[in-house]
């Protein structure tokens, strides 16, 4: 085999190995960042309760809709009181496949 062909093959192999290492480091850092974000949410909210990867969101009552004098207000935006009960939300994104497998 020609020396140039061998050198090209070696260069391609080295490139692939380096690209794989860089990608692995990227995935590891991304995973650590996601875990840090979850920890920050948990640390910032001392009353956060987590069960099986689900976070309890405390319900509350609030005013929904627009004020009567708000610009571009539509007729169906009348202010009214809304109450939301407590509910759980996943601490991380869940794919449709994961949801289907679990529920």
Residue pairs with C-beta under 8 A, 6 or more apart in sequence:
34 92
38 91
38 92
41 48
41 55
41 91
42 48
42 50
47 58
48 55
48 56
49 55
49 56
50 56
50 91
51 88
53 90
53 91
53 92
54 88
54 89
54 90
54 91
55 88
55 89
55 90
55 91
56 86
56 87
56 88
57 86
57 87
57 88
57 89
58 86
59 83
59 84
59 85
59 86
59 87
60 83
60 84
61 81
61 82
61 83
61 84
62 81
62 82
62 84
63 79
63 80
63 81
63 82
64 79
64 80
64 81
64 82
65 77
65 78
65 79
65 80
66 73
66 74
66 77
66 78
66 79
67 73
67 79
68 79
70 77
